[in-house]
Amino acid sequence: QVQLVESGGGLVQPGGSLRLSCATSGLTFSIYVMGWYRQAPGKQRELVAGITSEYSTNYADSVKGRFSISRDNAKNTVYLQANSLKPEDTAVYYCYARLSSTTFWGQGTQVTVSS
């Protein structure tokens, strides 16, 4: 049974930082494309960042230079370091694991940026 469990969300002031983690089990982690989407209230889910099995990364324009994605194959975990957070980063952040046409999702973790 595949599981993706996010953690690290919370309430942070504008300009602050958070580190999201997504721990996985039940899959061969190292061969999957991993990443993060987010969904704000009333908006569609959008891709935030992704990282391939070869450690190639991509980012949404809105987070480039502020967010950084990484993976630890020994721990079967993917991370999202989010710096210089803005109120518009407020959303539920979802971790995903993708291999070919198969995608697994986590339950999501809430990130709220507010003073």
C-alpha positions in Angstrom: 0.0 0.0 0.0 1.5 3.3 -1.1 1.4 6.1 1.4 2.6 9.7 1.2 2.4 11.7 4.4 3.1 15.4 4.5 4.2 17.4 7.5 5.7 20.8 8.3 2.9 23.1 7.4 1.5 25.8 9.7 1.1 29.5 10.3 4.0 31.8 9.4 4.4 35.5 9.1 5.2 37.1 5.7 8.9 36.8 5.0 9.2 33.7 7.1 10.2 30.2 6.2 8.8 26.6 6.4 10.2 23.2 5.5 7.6 20.8 4.2 8.4 17.0 4.2 6.7 14.2 2.5 7.5 10.7 3.8 6.6 7.8 1.5 6.2 4.1 1.8 5.1 1.2 -0.3 6.9 2.4 -3.5 10.4 2.3 -5.1 11.0 5.9 -4.2 14.2 6.5 -6.1 12.6 5.9 -9.5 9.6 8.2 -9.0 9.3 11.9 -10.0 8.4 13.6 -6.8 6.9 17.0 -6.2 4.5 19.4 -4.7 1.2 21.0 -5.8 -0.8 23.6 -3.9 -4.4 24.6 -3.9 -5.6 27.9 -2.5 -9.3 28.5 -1.7 -11.3 29.0 -4.8 -8.4 28.3 -7.1 -7.2 25.3 -9.2 -4.5 23.1 -8.0 -1.1 24.3 -9.4 2.3 22.8 -9.6 4.8 24.3 -7.2 7.9 22.2 -7.8 9.1 18.8 -9.1 12.2 16.7 -8.9 13.1 13.8 -11.1 14.9 10.6 -10.3 18.0 12.2 -11.8 17.5 15.2 -9.5 16.5 17.6 -12.2 14.2 20.3 -10.8 11.5 22.6 -12.0 9.5 25.4 -10.3 6.5 27.5 -10.9 7.5 31.1 -11.8 5.8 32.4 -8.7 8.2 30.5 -6.4 11.5 30.6 -8.3 14.3 31.9 -6.1 12.2 31.4 -3.0 11.4 27.7 -2.8 13.8 24.7 -3.1 12.9 21.1 -3.6 15.1 18.2 -2.7 14.9 14.5 -2.1 16.6 11.9 0.1 16.3 8.5 -1.4 17.7 6.9 1.7 14.8 8.2 3.7 12.2 7.9 0.9 11.4 11.6 1.6 11.0 14.7 -0.5 11.3 18.2 0.9 10.2 21.7 0.0 12.0 24.5 1.6 9.9 27.6 1.3 11.5 31.0 2.1 10.4 34.6 1.9 6.8 33.4 2.2 4.0 35.7 1.0 0.3 35.8 1.8 -0.4 34.5 -1.7 1.5 31.3 -0.9 -1.3 30.4 1.5 -2.7 27.1 0.3 -2.9 23.4 1.0 0.3 21.8 -0.2 0.1 18.3 -1.7 2.9 15.9 -2.3 2.8 13.6 -5.3 4.8 10.7 -6.6 4.6 10.0 -10.4 5.8 7.2 -12.6 4.6 7.1 -16.2 0.8 7.4 -16.0 0.5 6.6 -12.3 0.3 9.3 -9.7 0.0 8.9 -5.9 -1.1 11.8 -3.7 -0.7 12.8 -0.1 -3.5 14.2 2.1 -2.1 17.7 2.1 -0.7 20.1 4.7 -2.0 23.6 5.3 0.4 26.6 4.9 -1.0 29.9 6.0 1.1 33.1 5.6 -0.4 35.9 7.6 0.6 38.6 10.1 
